[in-house]
Amino acid sequence: MSTRPMISRSDRPSASRRAQLAPRSIAAGRGAARVAPISVPVTPAPPFRLASRQFHPESTVVRAGGVSIGGSAGLVVIAGPCSIESRRQILESARRVKAAGANMLRGGAYKPRTSPYDFQGLGAKALGWLVEAREETGLPIVTEVLSQENVELVAEHVDLIQVGARNMQNTALLRKLARTKKPVLLKRGPSATIAEWLLAAEYLLAGGNPNVVLCERGIRTFETATRNTLDLAGVALVKQLSHLPVIVDPSHATGLSALVPAASRAAVAVGADGLLIEVHPRPAEAWSDGAQSLDPAVFAALLEDLRAWSPRLNGHA
């Protein structure tokens, strides 16, 4: 039972007395009201300000060898083998991905490998074959640079320079690439946060190179069923945070060729500006990453499916 004392009607203060007892902020009277100051939230500037939509609202379109990436340019498809193994192999790859509808040709001349005993690439010789493939097919070419010493050589030959996941935070390399003004494809590191990825892009932008394309290639999680974990939510978020084009590498993200088509469709669905897909004429014989490489026929079927499924497929090469 409540022990609160009962107050009779006669003991309650009158209306005039209640007005006298009211706080000054609500009491009637000339100039008595006191309005609290309005607090306006201020969005802090992101540390990656040059890469941010807050400072650059319009989507950036990067031109690489005549191909437009980003904005309303449509879906760009970059395809080819993980490693360039021979002149015959890269020329055959170029012809097959060109026939299927790819916009650009990829191929590794220099290969960063986890083990020092694995195939490391054929170097400058492979760059020459890559250029020959471009001359025959008209496809602009993409390859990875590993060190500062090779920046000039690679930039002289290719249309889009790839910075691999292992080198995403190699700031000395990024600074040197910024001075080339050559378009750069910047892959996300396997353990990099989105902020770290965008800050790596900031090194290129701050150094004077506005031609940056971001590439989500999967991140390392506790899951071991796939090679990496494809962060599609991260792709959608980066498209909101940054004006830079974002493409997806479903080959490295999954590590399994059977999952590449589904991951490709998912990437398109969340708004990716392009796909980077490994294609080998004979995946079972590939010197590196054969398990995640598509057969040319499967690649052609995937692009045919994407054409029917998405009107964004970019037809200019």
ZAMARGU-4260 file (C-alpha; in steps of 0.2 Angstrom, whole numbers, plus 5000, padded with zeros to 4 digits):
<rodrens>
0) 5000/5000/5000 | 5007/5017/4996 | 5013/5028/5010 | 5012/5044/5000 | 5003/5058/5010
5) 4986/5063/5003 | 4985/5081/4998 | 4967/5089/5000 | 4960/5100/4987 | 4961/5115/4999
10) 4980/5112/5001 | 4984/5113/4983 | 4992/5130/4977 | 4980/5142/4967 | 4982/5145/4948
15) 4991/5161/4952 | 5003/5154/4964 | 5007/5140/4952 | 5012/5153/4939 | 5024/5161/4952
20) 5032/5144/4955 | 5034/5139/4937 | 5052/5139/4930 | 5056/5156/4922 | 5059/5147/4905
25) 5041/5144/4903 | 5033/5157/4915 | 5022/5170/4907 | 5029/5188/4906 | 5038/5201/4896
30) 5055/5193/4890 | 5054/5180/4903 | 5056/5165/4891 | 5074/5159/4889 | 5077/5148/4873
35) 5091/5135/4874 | 5103/5137/4860 | 5101/5126/4845 | 5115/5113/4842 | 5118/5110/4824
40) 5128/5093/4821 | 5144/5096/4810 | 5150/5082/4800 | 5168/5080/4802 | 5179/5080/4787
45) 5185/5063/4782 | 5204/5060/4783 | 5203/5054/4764 | 5196/5071/4759 | 5202/5071/4741
50) 5194/5054/4738 | 5178/5059/4747 | 5161/5064/4740 | 5160/5077/4753 | 5173/5087/4743
55) 5170/5080/4726 | 5152/5076/4724 | 5152/5071/4706 | 5158/5053/4701 | 5175/5052/4693
60) 5177/5044/4676 | 5194/5037/4673 | 5200/5035/4655 | 5212/5021/4652 | 5217/5017/4634
65) 5201/5024/4627 | 5190/5015/4639 | 5180/5025/4652 | 5178/5018/4670 | 5165/5025/4682
70) 5151/5037/4682 | 5138/5033/4669 | 5151/5024/4658 | 5143/5007/4660 | 5150/4991/4666
75) 5168/4988/4661 | 5175/4970/4660 | 5194/4967/4662 | 5199/4949/4658 | 5214/4938/4655
80) 5226/4926/4663 | 5234/4928/4680 | 5251/4925/4673 | 5258/4928/4656 | 5266/4911/4652
85) 5271/4912/4634 | 5268/4923/4619 | 5255/4910/4612 | 5246/4909/4628 | 5243/4928/4630
90) 5239/4931/4612 | 5226/4917/4613 | 5219/4924/4629 | 5217/4941/4621 | 5208/4934/4606
95) 5196/4924/4616 | 5191/4938/4629 | 5190/4950/4615 | 5178/4939/4606 | 5168/4937/4621
100) 5166/4955/4624 | 5179/4960/4636 | 5184/4979/4636 | 5202/4977/4643 | 5215/4963/4644
105) 5224/4959/4660 | 5240/4948/4662 | 5254/4947/4675 | 5271/4950/4669 | 5278/4952/4687
110) 5270/4941/4700 | 5271/4943/4719 | 5270/4926/4726 | 5268/4920/4744 | 5282/4907/4742
115) 5299/4912/4734 | 5299/4895/4725 | 5283/4899/4715 | 5283/4906/4697 | 5287/4924/4699
120) 5283/4930/4681 | 5293/4933/4665 | 5296/4951/4667 | 5300/4963/4653 | 5298/4949/4640
125) 5280/4946/4645 | 5277/4965/4644 | 5282/4965/4626 | 5270/4950/4622 | 5256/4960/4631
130) 5259/4975/4620 | 5258/4964/4605 | 5242/4957/4611 | 5235/4975/4612 | 5241/4979/4594
135) 5232/4964/4587 | 5216/4965/4597 | 5214/4983/4601 | 5211/4979/4619 | 5220/4991/4632
140) 5231/4982/4644 | 5232/4980/4663 | 5247/4973/4673 | 5254/4974/4690 | 5269/4984/4696
145) 5279/4977/4711 | 5293/4990/4714 | 5298/5008/4712 | 5312/5002/4700 | 5299/4995/4687
150) 5287/5010/4687 | 5294/5019/4672 | 5295/5002/4662 | 5277/4997/4666 | 5270/5014/4664
155) 5278/5015/4646 | 5270/4999/4641 | 5252/4998/4649 | 5236/5008/4649 | 5231/5004/4667
160) 5244/5000/4681 | 5238/4988/4694 | 5244/4990/4713 | 5241/4973/4720 | 5234/4969/4737
165) 5251/4966/4745 | 5257/4984/4740 | 5241/4994/4744 | 5251/5002/4758 | 5268/5003/4750
170) 5268/5022/4752 | 5284/5025/4742 | 5277/5015/4727 | 5261/5025/4728 | 5270/5042/4728
175) 5280/5037/4713 | 5265/5031/4704 | 5256/5047/4708 | 5270/5057/4698 | 5267/5046/4682
180) 5249/5052/4680 | 5246/5035/4672 | 5229/5027/4678 | 5231/5016/4693 | 5220/5001/4698
185) 5222/5000/4717 | 5217/4984/4725 | 5211/4983/4743 | 5223/4974/4755 | 5217/4957/4762
190) 5216/4965/4780 | 5213/4983/4775 | 5199/4993/4782 | 5189/5004/4770 | 5197/5019/4778
195) 5214/5012/4775 | 5210/5008/4757 | 5203/5025/4754 | 5219/5033/4762 | 5230/5023/4751
200) 5220/5031/4736 | 5223/5048/4744 | 5242/5045/4742 | 5239/5044/4723 | 5227/5059/4723
205) 5237/5070/4734 | 5253/5066/4724 | 5244/5073/4708 | 5237/5058/4700 | 5217/5059/4699
210) 5216/5043/4688 | 5212/5030/4702 | 5201/5015/4701 | 5198/5005/4717 | 5196/4986/4716
215) 5188/4975/4730 | 5196/4958/4729 | 5190/4950/4745 | 5197/4952/4763 | 5203/4939/4775
220) 5191/4933/4788 | 5190/4917/4799 | 5181/4908/4784 | 5192/4896/4775 | 5179/4888/4762
225) 5183/4902/4750 | 5200/4910/4746 | 5194/4927/4753 | 5177/4935/4759 | 5170/4946/4745
230) 5164/4962/4754 | 5150/4968/4744 | 5143/4979/4757 | 5160/4988/4757 | 5158/4991/4738
235) 5141/4999/4741 | 5148/5009/4755 | 5163/5015/4746 | 5152/5020/4731 | 5143/5032/4744
240) 5159/5038/4752 | 5170/5041/4737 | 5168/5048/4720 | 5181/5035/4713 | 5176/5021/4702
245) 5175/5004/4711 | 5177/4987/4702 | 5177/4969/4709 | 5188/4955/4707 | 5177/4939/4709
250) 5192/4928/4705 | 5203/4932/4720 | 5188/4935/4731 | 5181/4917/4729 | 5196/4907/4723
255) 5184/4895/4715 | 5179/4897/4696 | 5162/4889/4700 | 5158/4904/4711 | 5164/4918/4699
260) 5148/4920/4689 | 5137/4922/4704 | 5150/4934/4713 | 5150/4944/4697 | 5132/4946/4696
265) 5131/4951/4714 | 5145/4964/4711 | 5135/4971/4697 | 5119/4971/4708 | 5127/4982/4721
270) 5133/4995/4709 | 5151/4990/4704 | 5158/5000/4689 | 5167/4984/4682 | 5174/4967/4684
275) 5192/4960/4684 | 5190/4941/4679 | 5204/4929/4677 | 5202/4919/4661 | 5215/4906/4655
280) 5214/4896/4638 | 5217/4880/4648 | 5214/4883/4667 | 5220/4865/4672 | 5237/4869/4665
285) 5239/4887/4672 | 5255/4891/4681 | 5246/4901/4694 | 5228/4902/4700 | 5221/4889/4688
290) 5207/4885/4701 | 5200/4902/4700 | 5202/4905/4682 | 5187/4903/4670 | 5188/4894/4653
295) 5185/4906/4639 | 5168/4897/4635 | 5162/4899/4652 | 5168/4917/4652 | 5159/4921/4636
300) 5143/4913/4643 | 5145/4924/4659 | 5146/4940/4648 | 5131/4934/4638 | 5121/4932/4654
305) 5126/4949/4660 | 5121/4957/4644 | 5103/4950/4646 | 5103/4953/4665 | 5110/4971/4665
310) 5110/4984/4653 | 5125/4992/4661 | 5137/4981/4651 | 5150/4993/4643 | 5151/4989/4624
315) 5165/5001/4620 | 5183/4994/4619
</rodrens>
